[in-house]
Amino acid sequence: MADLLSQEDPPDPVEVIRRQALTLATELISTADRETLQVLVPLLARLGTDDHPAELLLVLHE
């Protein structure tokens, strides 16, 4: 039974999610047209700040 269990520590969930986010963002940015980038850049800027969380929810809802 011990042979079936991994002896390694599981990967950090935050790092796994961060790699997934980076992969998705890279794919999106490399294939995005002008309109998509015009929406994406302000959204990313807002995600990077805590100044207007309610405003961000409105943008995400649109």
N, CA and C atoms as an extended XYZ file, in Angstrom:
186
Properties=species:S:1:pos:R:3:atomname:S:1:resname:S:1:resid:I:1 pbc="F F F"
N         0.821       -1.198        0.000 N   MET     1
C         0.000        0.000        0.000 CA  MET     1
C         0.863        1.260        0.000 C   MET     1
N         1.946        1.252        0.749 N   ALA     2
C         2.820        2.424        0.813 CA  ALA     2
C         3.422        2.740       -0.548 C   ALA     2
N         3.578        1.724       -1.411 N   ASP     3
C         4.117        1.959       -2.745 CA  ASP     3
C         3.174        2.799       -3.607 C   ASP     3
N         1.886        2.762       -3.301 N   LEU     4
C         0.900        3.503       -4.079 CA  LEU     4
C         0.841        4.974       -3.686 C   LEU     4
N         1.278        5.277       -2.494 N   LEU     5
C         1.239        6.647       -2.017 CA  LEU     5
C         2.523        7.367       -2.382 C   LEU     5
N         2.385        8.559       -2.870 N   SER     6
C         3.539        9.362       -3.255 CA  SER     6
C         4.314        9.798       -2.019 C   SER     6
N         5.604        9.732       -2.106 N   GLN     7
C         6.468       10.181       -1.015 CA  GLN     7
C         6.764       11.671       -1.128 C   GLN     7
N         6.439       12.254       -2.267 N   GLU     8
C         6.700       13.670       -2.482 CA  GLU     8
C         5.560       14.505       -1.915 C   GLU     8
N         5.899       15.726       -1.526 N   ASP     9
C         4.864       16.650       -1.085 CA  ASP     9
C         4.023       17.046       -2.294 C   ASP     9
N         2.720       17.215       -2.106 N   PRO    10
C         1.892       17.659       -3.229 CA  PRO    10
C         2.276       19.082       -3.622 C   PRO    10
N         2.064       19.465       -4.879 N   PRO    11
C         2.417       20.825       -5.292 CA  PRO    11
C         1.562       21.848       -4.539 C   PRO    11
N         2.122       23.004       -4.334 N   ASP    12
C         1.409       24.096       -3.672 CA  ASP    12
C         0.242       24.514       -4.561 C   ASP    12
N        -0.995       24.474       -4.058 N   PRO    13
C        -2.152       24.826       -4.885 CA  PRO    13
C        -2.057       26.233       -5.484 C   PRO    13
N        -1.476       27.161       -4.742 N   VAL    14
C        -1.346       28.522       -5.263 CA  VAL    14
C        -0.418       28.531       -6.479 C   VAL    14
N         0.657       27.798       -6.413 N   GLU    15
C         1.583       27.747       -7.548 CA  GLU    15
C         0.944       27.064       -8.756 C   GLU    15
N         0.158       26.035       -8.520 N   VAL    16
C        -0.533       25.356       -9.619 CA  VAL    16
C        -1.498       26.317      -10.290 C   VAL    16
N        -2.276       27.026       -9.502 N   ILE    17
C        -3.240       27.990      -10.046 CA  ILE    17
C        -2.510       29.129      -10.752 C   ILE    17
N        -1.395       29.579      -10.174 N   ARG    18
C        -0.624       30.665      -10.794 CA  ARG    18
C        -0.105       30.250      -12.172 C   ARG    18
N         0.377       29.010      -12.283 N   ARG    19
C         0.856       28.524      -13.591 CA  ARG    19
C        -0.294       28.430      -14.583 C   ARG    19
N        -1.457       27.976      -14.120 N   GLN    20
C        -2.622       27.901      -15.006 CA  GLN    20
C        -3.020       29.293      -15.480 C   GLN    20
N        -3.040       30.250      -14.567 N   ALA    21
C        -3.395       31.627      -14.930 CA  ALA    21
C        -2.400       32.198      -15.930 C   ALA    21
N        -1.132       31.950      -15.709 N   LEU    22
C        -0.106       32.453      -16.619 CA  LEU    22
C        -0.252       31.841      -18.008 C   LEU    22
N        -0.516       30.552      -18.068 N   THR    23
C        -0.707       29.880      -19.360 CA  THR    23
C        -1.909       30.452      -20.094 C   THR    23
N        -3.027       30.582      -19.389 N   LEU    24
C        -4.238       31.120      -20.014 CA  LEU    24
C        -4.043       32.567      -20.460 C   LEU    24
N        -3.399       33.375      -19.620 N   ALA    25
C        -3.171       34.778      -19.979 CA  ALA    25
C        -2.261       34.890      -21.193 C   ALA    25
N        -1.228       34.082      -21.235 N   THR    26
C        -0.307       34.109      -22.373 CA  THR    26
C        -1.021       33.736      -23.661 C   THR    26
N        -1.840       32.689      -23.602 N   GLU    27
C        -2.598       32.278      -24.785 CA  GLU    27
C        -3.567       33.370      -25.223 C   GLU    27
N        -4.273       33.953      -24.271 N   LEU    28
C        -5.242       34.998      -24.592 CA  LEU    28
C        -4.562       36.215      -25.206 C   LEU    28
N        -3.500       36.673      -24.584 N   ILE    29
C        -2.810       37.867      -25.062 CA  ILE    29
C        -2.190       37.641      -26.437 C   ILE    29
N        -1.667       36.458      -26.669 N   SER    30
C        -1.005       36.204      -27.952 CA  SER    30
C        -1.993       36.077      -29.107 C   SER    30
N        -3.257       35.788      -28.807 N   THR    31
C        -4.240       35.615      -29.881 CA  THR    31
C        -5.314       36.698      -29.896 C   THR    31
N        -5.287       37.609      -28.926 N   ALA    32
C        -6.351       38.605      -28.789 CA  ALA    32
C        -6.305       39.639      -29.908 C   ALA    32
N        -7.502       40.042      -30.320 N   ASP    33
C        -7.599       41.142      -31.272 CA  ASP    33
C        -7.622       42.468      -30.495 C   ASP    33
N        -7.684       43.546      -31.220 N   ARG    34
C        -7.622       44.872      -30.616 CA  ARG    34
C        -8.735       45.090      -29.588 C   ARG    34
N        -9.953       44.709      -29.933 N   GLU    35
C       -11.084       44.917      -29.035 CA  GLU    35
C       -10.925       44.137      -27.731 C   GLU    35
N       -10.462       42.909      -27.830 N   THR    36
C       -10.253       42.089      -26.637 CA  THR    36
C        -9.186       42.716      -25.751 C   THR    36
N        -8.104       43.167      -26.348 N   LEU    37
C        -7.042       43.806      -25.566 CA  LEU    37
C        -7.521       45.095      -24.912 C   LEU    37
N        -8.399       45.827      -25.598 N   GLN    38
C        -8.911       47.072      -25.025 CA  GLN    38
C        -9.792       46.805      -23.807 C   GLN    38
N       -10.406       45.654      -23.733 N   VAL    39
C       -11.180       45.274      -22.552 CA  VAL    39
C       -10.260       44.664      -21.498 C   VAL    39
N        -9.317       43.859      -21.930 N   LEU    40
C        -8.454       43.111      -21.025 CA  LEU    40
C        -7.515       44.000      -20.214 C   LEU    40
N        -6.907       44.966      -20.853 N   VAL    41
C        -5.904       45.790      -20.165 CA  VAL    41
C        -6.503       46.554      -18.981 C   VAL    41
N        -7.618       47.267      -19.145 N   PRO    42
C        -8.190       47.930      -17.963 CA  PRO    42
C        -8.658       46.946      -16.885 C   PRO    42
N        -9.164       45.804      -17.310 N   LEU    43
C        -9.595       44.795      -16.353 CA  LEU    43
C        -8.412       44.302      -15.525 C   LEU    43
N        -7.313       43.999      -16.178 N   LEU    44
C        -6.118       43.561      -15.455 CA  LEU    44
C        -5.598       44.654      -14.532 C   LEU    44
N        -5.676       45.892      -14.986 N   ALA    45
C        -5.237       47.009      -14.144 CA  ALA    45
C        -6.091       47.099      -12.886 C   ALA    45
N        -7.395       46.893      -13.033 N   ARG    46
C        -8.285       46.954      -11.875 CA  ARG    46
C        -8.066       45.768      -10.951 C   ARG    46
N        -7.790       44.618      -11.503 N   LEU    47
C        -7.522       43.444      -10.676 CA  LEU    47
C        -6.268       43.637       -9.843 C   LEU    47
N        -5.363       44.458      -10.328 N   GLY    48
C        -4.113       44.702       -9.630 CA  GLY    48
C        -4.216       45.701       -8.502 C   GLY    48
N        -5.400       46.285       -8.305 N   THR    49
C        -5.578       47.257       -7.223 CA  THR    49
C        -6.784       46.878       -6.383 C   THR    49
N        -6.815       47.397       -5.172 N   ASP    50
C        -7.956       47.183       -4.281 CA  ASP    50
C        -8.838       48.419       -4.206 C   ASP    50
N        -8.575       49.390       -5.064 N   ASP    51
C        -9.258       50.680       -4.952 CA  ASP    51
C       -10.752       50.620       -5.226 C   ASP    51
N       -11.167       49.813       -6.217 N   HIS    52
C       -12.558       49.839       -6.647 CA  HIS    52
C       -13.124       48.439       -6.840 C   HIS    52
N       -13.213       47.628       -5.772 N   PRO    53
C       -13.704       46.256       -5.947 CA  PRO    53
C       -15.138       46.196       -6.452 C   PRO    53
N       -16.025       47.094       -6.025 N   ALA    54
C       -17.415       47.076       -6.486 CA  ALA    54
C       -17.476       47.413       -7.968 C   ALA    54
N       -16.663       48.337       -8.401 N   GLU    55
C       -16.608       48.720       -9.810 CA  GLU    55
C       -16.112       47.553      -10.654 C   GLU    55
N       -15.172       46.796      -10.149 N   LEU    56
C       -14.657       45.626      -10.858 CA  LEU    56
C       -15.759       44.594      -11.046 C   LEU    56
N       -16.578       44.382      -10.035 N   LEU    57
C       -17.688       43.439      -10.165 CA  LEU    57
C       -18.644       43.861      -11.255 C   LEU    57
N       -18.872       45.145      -11.397 N   LEU    58
C       -19.750       45.632      -12.466 CA  LEU    58
C       -19.137       45.359      -13.836 C   LEU    58
N       -17.854       45.553      -13.963 N   VAL    59
C       -17.170       45.288      -15.237 CA  VAL    59
C       -17.245       43.815      -15.557 C   VAL    59
N       -17.021       42.958      -14.585 N   LEU    60
C       -17.066       41.514      -14.820 CA  LEU    60
C       -18.471       41.049      -15.185 C   LEU    60
N       -19.478       41.738      -14.677 N   HIS    61
C       -20.862       41.343      -14.934 CA  HIS    61
C       -21.304       41.701      -16.354 C   HIS    61
N       -20.698       42.714      -16.954 N   GLU    62
C       -21.114       43.185      -18.288 CA  GLU    62
C       -20.896       42.169      -19.328 C   GLU    62
